[in-house]
Amino acid sequence: MKKYNVGVVGYGWAAGAHIAAINAGELGQVTAVCSSRKLNEAEISAKHGCPLKAYQDYQAMLKDPGLHAVSICSYHRQHKEQTIAAAKAGKHIIVEKPLALSLDDVHAMEKAVKAAGVKFCVCFELRFSAQFKVIKSVLDRGLLGKLHYGEVDYYHGIGPWYREYEWCITNKNCGSSLLAAGCHALDVLLMCMGDDVEEVFAYGCNSKSRTFANYEYPSTSVTVLKFKNGKTAKCASVIDCLQPYYFHTHLVGSEGSLLDNKFHSNLVQGLDKGRWSQLSFNPVDSGDVSDHPYKTQFDAFFAAIDSKKDMPLTGLKEAVLTHEVIFAAEKSLKLGRPVKMTEVK
């Protein structure tokens, strides 16, 4: 028997990846699934290779004293209430991105988690990817010197071929390109550039392709960030493109630059700045959640619970900060002007 029992709420694409990743670790195991659909316990237990209790009533699942944590993989609009309920029930919490569809809801979730004293993890799992572990290591060792510019961009066409497309295109259930998916790029941009954002300015537009005509909001957005120490950065979220998935990363510093899986540094003797040197990691190259490093992230989450420490990299503090920047960008897009971070905090 493992140490921490987990209940998953929502039973879609992400939930399947969460169940597999949690069960693959040494400390956590999924013991329950809650869905609005009536699930056959024998069928889902056989499918996932572990005994699972099925619920349709989330509150009933939370009342199980043997349940230590919940993994929230439901619709975005349900995250706030389900997170607050889990916190009040004393359960540790994993939440799929985005946390919520408004900043007020994010702050309400933050308040509830802090009051309950439970551990928290947001699924910005790309911070745990091989690509960004290597990039963070390069930055921490000072090989690029002092960064002054960075861009991380998300290119992934989310069209009718995806299950979530029907609700993802609406303002009610999603509301923006960043909330739909581009938040992954913005989040790792903040990890690389720092959290001292002073101001953001966002622009948006829509594709003329019939494939993406049903989006109710700008399906492409570009957010420019100004930092308190003078750095600048840019994040494009393009979910209406017809191309392979691409997670563009370009960081520029006083001693070198990094472009995707290539870099140059003046601090490494013998390198020619006229040619890129190659880094050996496999870059992030798919929007399929089964490719994402959930296991690494969830292992860190259960280890944090075990040691009574906060979740590293994707804990409550990081989750709230990234969403404050997201909603500053959304406000800028609506107002058509730069927005200070003091206007949203």
C-alpha positions in Angstrom: 0.0 0.0 0.0 1.2 3.5 -0.9 1.1 6.4 1.5 -1.3 8.8 -0.1 -4.7 8.0 -1.5 -6.0 10.4 -4.3 -9.4 11.1 -5.7 -9.6 12.4 -9.2 -12.6 14.7 -10.1 -13.4 14.9 -13.8 -12.9 11.9 -16.1 -11.5 13.2 -19.4 -8.2 13.4 -21.2 -6.2 15.0 -18.5 -7.6 12.7 -15.8 -6.3 9.6 -17.6 -2.8 11.1 -17.6 -3.1 12.0 -13.9 -4.2 8.6 -12.9 -1.3 6.9 -14.8 1.3 9.3 -13.5 0.2 9.2 -9.9 0.0 5.4 -9.9 3.5 5.2 -11.4 5.0 7.0 -8.4 6.1 5.5 -5.1 4.0 7.6 -2.7 0.6 8.2 -4.3 -2.2 6.0 -5.7 -5.6 6.9 -7.1 -8.4 5.2 -5.2 -11.4 7.1 -6.4 -12.8 8.9 -9.4 -15.7 11.4 -9.4 -17.5 12.2 -12.6 -20.9 13.7 -13.7 -21.2 10.6 -15.7 -22.1 7.3 -14.0 -19.0 5.2 -14.2 -18.8 1.4 -13.9 -16.3 0.7 -11.1 -15.3 -2.7 -12.5 -14.6 -1.2 -16.0 -12.5 1.8 -14.8 -10.6 -0.4 -12.3 -9.7 -2.8 -15.1 -8.8 0.0 -17.5 -6.4 1.7 -15.0 -5.1 -1.5 -13.3 -6.1 -0.5 -9.8 -9.2 -0.7 -7.6 -11.2 2.5 -8.0 -14.4 3.7 -6.3 -16.7 5.7 -8.5 -18.6 8.7 -7.3 -21.0 11.1 -8.9 -21.2 13.2 -5.7 -18.0 15.2 -5.1 -18.9 16.0 -1.5 -19.4 12.3 -0.8 -15.9 11.6 -2.1 -14.5 14.4 0.0 -16.0 12.8 3.1 -13.9 9.7 2.8 -11.5 9.9 5.7 -9.0 7.6 3.9 -8.6 10.1 1.0 -5.6 12.4 1.4 -5.6 14.4 -1.8 -7.7 15.4 -4.8 -6.7 15.9 -8.4 -9.0 18.4 -10.1 -9.3 17.7 -13.8 -12.8 19.1 -14.3 -14.1 22.0 -16.4 -12.3 25.3 -15.8 -15.5 26.9 -14.4 -15.7 24.2 -11.7 -12.2 24.6 -10.3 -12.9 27.4 -7.8 -15.7 25.6 -5.9 -14.1 22.2 -6.0 -10.8 23.6 -4.7 -12.4 25.5 -1.9 -14.4 22.4 -0.9 -11.3 20.2 -0.9 -9.4 22.7 1.2 -12.2 22.8 3.7 -12.2 19.0 3.8 -8.5 19.1 4.6 -7.4 17.4 1.4 -4.2 18.3 -0.4 -4.9 19.6 -3.9 -3.7 19.2 -7.4 -5.4 21.5 -10.0 -5.2 21.4 -13.7 -4.5 24.7 -15.5 -5.9 27.2 -15.5 -6.8 27.7 -11.8 -10.0 29.6 -12.6 -11.6 32.0 -15.1 -11.3 35.2 -13.0 -8.7 36.6 -10.7 -11.3 37.0 -7.9 -11.8 33.3 -8.1 -8.0 32.6 -8.0 -7.7 34.8 -4.9 -10.6 33.1 -3.2 -8.9 29.7 -3.9 -5.6 31.1 -2.5 -7.4 32.3 0.7 -9.0 28.9 1.2 -5.9 26.9 0.7 -3.9 29.1 3.0 -6.6 28.9 5.7 -6.7 25.1 5.5 -2.9 24.7 5.6 -3.1 22.0 2.9 -0.4 21.5 0.2 -1.1 22.7 -3.3 0.1 22.0 -6.9 -0.9 23.6 -10.2 -0.4 21.6 -13.4 2.2 23.9 -15.0 4.2 20.7 -15.4 6.4 22.0 -18.1 8.6 23.5 -15.4 9.5 19.8 -14.7 10.2 19.0 -18.4 13.7 18.0 -19.5 13.8 21.2 -21.6 13.2 23.6 -18.8 15.2 21.8 -16.2 18.2 22.1 -18.5 17.4 25.8 -19.4 17.0 26.6 -15.7 20.3 25.0 -15.0 22.0 27.0 -17.7 20.5 30.2 -16.2 21.3 29.3 -12.6 25.0 28.7 -13.6 25.1 32.2 -15.2 26.1 30.9 -18.6 23.9 33.6 -20.3 24.9 36.3 -17.9 22.2 38.7 -16.9 19.0 38.2 -19.0 17.5 41.3 -20.5 15.0 39.8 -23.0 13.1 36.6 -23.4 10.3 35.2 -25.4 8.4 31.9 -24.9 5.6 31.3 -27.4 2.9 28.6 -27.6 1.9 27.4 -31.1 -0.7 24.7 -31.1 -3.9 24.6 -33.3 -6.8 23.6 -31.0 -9.5 22.8 -33.6 -12.5 20.5 -33.9 -10.3 17.4 -33.8 -9.8 17.9 -30.0 -12.4 16.7 -27.5 -12.3 19.9 -25.5 -12.8 22.2 -28.5 -16.6 22.5 -28.1 -16.3 24.2 -24.7 -12.8 25.6 -25.1 -14.0 28.1 -27.8 -16.5 29.8 -25.5 -16.1 32.8 -23.2 -18.2 31.1 -20.6 -16.0 28.0 -20.3 -12.6 29.3 -21.3 -12.4 32.9 -22.4 -8.9 33.5 -23.7 -6.0 32.0 -25.7 -3.8 32.2 -22.6 -6.3 30.4 -20.3 -6.9 27.8 -23.0 -3.3 26.7 -23.3 -0.8 29.6 -23.7 -0.5 29.9 -20.0 2.1 27.1 -20.1 4.4 29.4 -22.1 3.8 32.4 -20.0 4.4 30.4 -16.8 7.9 29.1 -17.9 8.7 32.6 -19.3 8.2 33.9 -15.7 10.3 31.0 -14.3 13.2 32.0 -16.6 12.8 35.8 -16.4 11.7 36.3 -12.8 8.5 37.3 -11.0 9.0 41.0 -10.7 6.6 42.0 -13.5 5.6 45.7 -13.4 3.4 46.1 -16.4 1.9 44.1 -19.3 0.4 45.1 -22.7 -1.6 42.6 -24.8 -2.9 42.5 -28.3 -5.2 39.9 -29.9 -6.6 38.8 -33.2 -8.4 35.9 -34.9 -7.6 33.6 -37.8 -9.7 33.9 -41.0 -9.7 30.1 -41.3 -13.1 28.4 -41.2 -11.5 25.8 -38.9 -11.2 28.3 -36.1 -14.1 30.6 -36.9 -16.2 29.6 -33.8 -13.8 31.0 -31.3 -15.6 33.7 -29.2 -12.4 35.4 -28.1 -9.1 36.3 -29.8 -7.5 32.9 -30.4 -4.1 34.5 -30.9 -2.7 36.9 -28.3 0.6 38.6 -27.8 1.6 39.8 -24.3 4.6 42.1 -23.8 5.9 42.2 -20.2 7.9 45.0 -18.6 9.9 44.0 -15.4 10.8 46.3 -12.5 14.5 45.9 -13.2 14.1 47.0 -16.8 13.9 43.6 -18.5 11.4 43.0 -21.2 9.8 39.8 -22.5 7.1 38.6 -24.9 4.6 35.6 -24.9 2.5 34.7 -27.9 -0.3 32.3 -27.5 -1.4 31.0 -30.9 -4.1 28.3 -30.7 -5.5 28.9 -34.2 -2.4 27.9 -36.3 -2.1 25.1 -38.9 1.3 23.7 -38.2 3.2 21.3 -35.9 3.2 22.0 -32.2 6.0 24.4 -31.4 7.1 25.8 -28.0 9.4 28.6 -29.1 11.9 29.7 -26.5 14.5 32.5 -27.0 16.4 34.0 -24.1 19.0 36.8 -24.5 21.6 37.8 -21.8 24.8 39.7 -21.4 27.0 36.7 -22.0 25.0 34.6 -24.5 21.7 33.5 -25.9 19.5 30.3 -25.9 17.2 29.3 -28.7 15.0 26.2 -28.1 17.7 23.5 -27.7 20.6 25.6 -28.9 22.8 28.1 -27.1 25.9 30.2 -27.2 27.9 31.5 -24.2 31.0 33.7 -24.1 31.7 32.0 -20.7 32.4 28.6 -22.4 35.9 28.8 -23.9 36.2 27.8 -27.5 32.7 28.3 -28.7 32.1 30.3 -31.9 29.3 32.8 -31.6 28.7 32.5 -35.3 27.4 28.9 -34.7 24.9 27.5 -32.2 26.0 24.8 -29.8 23.5 22.0 -29.2 21.9 21.0 -25.9 20.9 17.3 -25.8 17.4 17.4 -24.2 14.3 16.4 -26.0 12.3 19.6 -26.5 8.6 19.9 -25.6 6.9 19.1 -28.8 3.3 18.0 -28.2 0.1 19.2 -26.7 -0.8 15.6 -25.8 -0.9 15.5 -22.0 0.4 12.0 -22.1 3.7 13.5 -23.2 3.9 15.9 -20.3 6.1 15.3 -17.2 3.2 14.7 -14.8 5.0 11.8 -13.0 8.0 14.0 -12.1 5.8 16.8 -10.9 3.5 14.5 -8.8 6.4 12.7 -7.3 7.7 16.1 -6.1 4.2 16.9 -4.8 3.9 13.8 -2.6 7.5 14.2 -1.4 6.5 17.8 -0.4 3.5 16.5 1.6 5.7 13.9 3.2 8.3 16.4 4.3 5.7 19.0 5.3 7.2 21.5 2.8 5.5 23.6 0.1 5.4 22.2 -3.4 8.5 23.4 -5.4 8.2 25.2 -8.7 4.5 24.8 -9.1 3.1 25.6 -5.7 0.4 28.1 -4.6 2.7 31.1 -4.8 3.8 30.4 -8.4 0.2 29.5 -9.4 -1.2 32.8 -8.2 1.6 34.9 -9.6 1.3 33.4 -13.1 -2.5 33.9 -13.1 -2.2 37.5 -11.9 -0.1 38.2 -15.0 -2.5 36.3 -17.2 -5.5 38.4 -15.9 -3.4 41.6 -16.3 -3.0 40.6 -19.9 -6.7 39.9 -20.3 -7.5 43.3 -18.8 -5.0 45.0 -21.1 -6.6 43.2 -24.1 -10.0 44.5 -23.2 -9.0 48.1 -22.3 -6.5 48.5 -25.2 -3.7 49.9 -22.9 -0.9 48.8 -20.7 -1.9 47.5 -17.3 0.2 47.8 -14.1 0.4 44.7 -11.9 -0.8 46.9 -9.0 -4.2 47.1 -10.9 -4.8 43.4 -10.5 -3.2 42.5 -7.2 
